[in-house]
Amino acid sequence: MTDVSFTYGIFAVGTFWIFRLTSHNFLLYTVVNLIMDIFMSFIMLPLLSLLGVAKYKNITFWQYALVIYGLSFVIYVYHK
């Protein structure tokens, strides 16, 4: 189960904007996505956990970062 506001909100919009602004250069796209995914995994979600909004349950910080970074390649291929 997922939080619909998160999945269809900031994550989707952010991913589309990253793609829109960097899709002309694959290396730039991957670097920007890596930076944003690390920021999300190690800064934003732990902060949300402290605030009681969201928390990691069955996944570590690194696993989450790898999953969303891997998903960025699927999104790139899909949109191209």
C-alpha positions as semicolon CSV with decimal commas, in nm:
position;residue;x (nm);y (nm);z (nm)
1;M;0,000;0,000;0,000
2;T;0,113;0,350;-0,069
3;D;0,014;0,703;0,018
4;V;-0,165;0,830;-0,292
5;S;-0,082;1,194;-0,224
6;F;0,289;1,110;-0,217
7;T;0,289;0,876;-0,515
8;Y;0,083;1,098;-0,742
9;G;0,203;1,423;-0,588
10;I;0,558;1,539;-0,532
11;F;0,725;1,219;-0,654
12;A;0,545;1,211;-0,988
13;V;0,562;1,586;-1,049
14;G;0,930;1,600;-0,953
15;T;1,013;1,307;-1,178
16;F;0,833;1,464;-1,474
17;W;1,010;1,797;-1,426
18;I;1,350;1,629;-1,398
19;F;1,274;1,440;-1,718
20;R;1,148;1,752;-1,896
21;L;1,453;1,961;-1,806
22;T;1,725;1,694;-1,851
23;S;1,597;1,437;-2,102
24;H;1,817;1,581;-2,376
25;N;2,124;1,449;-2,191
26;F;2,104;1,100;-2,040
27;L;2,408;1,149;-1,814
28;L;2,264;1,472;-1,674
29;Y;1,928;1,298;-1,621
30;T;2,088;1,014;-1,424
31;V;2,303;1,245;-1,210
32;V;2,012;1,476;-1,123
33;N;1,793;1,176;-1,042
34;L;2,063;1,023;-0,823
35;I;2,104;1,348;-0,628
36;M;1,729;1,391;-0,581
37;D;1,678;1,025;-0,486
38;I;1,955;1,041;-0,225
39;F;1,804;1,365;-0,089
40;M;1,463;1,198;-0,068
41;S;1,595;0,878;0,091
42;F;1,836;1,021;0,346
43;I;1,696;1,364;0,428
44;M;1,326;1,398;0,349
45;L;1,191;1,058;0,454
46;P;1,384;1,050;0,785
47;L;1,250;1,401;0,851
48;L;0,897;1,286;0,773
49;S;0,953;0,992;1,006
50;L;1,052;1,227;1,290
51;L;0,736;1,428;1,226
52;G;0,524;1,113;1,231
53;V;0,409;1,150;0,871
54;A;0,585;0,850;0,714
55;K;0,838;0,587;0,815
56;Y;1,046;0,306;0,675
57;K;0,903;-0,029;0,775
58;N;1,046;-0,319;0,577
59;I;1,311;-0,138;0,375
60;T;1,636;0,044;0,456
61;F;1,742;0,388;0,339
62;W;1,977;0,237;0,079
63;Q;1,719;-0,007;-0,051
64;Y;1,466;0,272;-0,099
65;A;1,725;0,486;-0,278
66;L;1,812;0,200;-0,513
67;V;1,446;0,124;-0,587
68;I;1,353;0,480;-0,679
69;Y;1,681;0,530;-0,871
70;G;1,612;0,211;-1,068
71;L;1,260;0,333;-1,134
72;S;1,402;0,648;-1,294
73;F;1,549;0,434;-1,574
74;V;1,212;0,272;-1,638
75;I;1,051;0,617;-1,651
76;Y;1,320;0,744;-1,891
77;V;1,274;0,454;-2,133
78;Y;0,896;0,480;-2,112
79;H;0,892;0,851;-2,191
80;K;1,152;0,830;-2,466
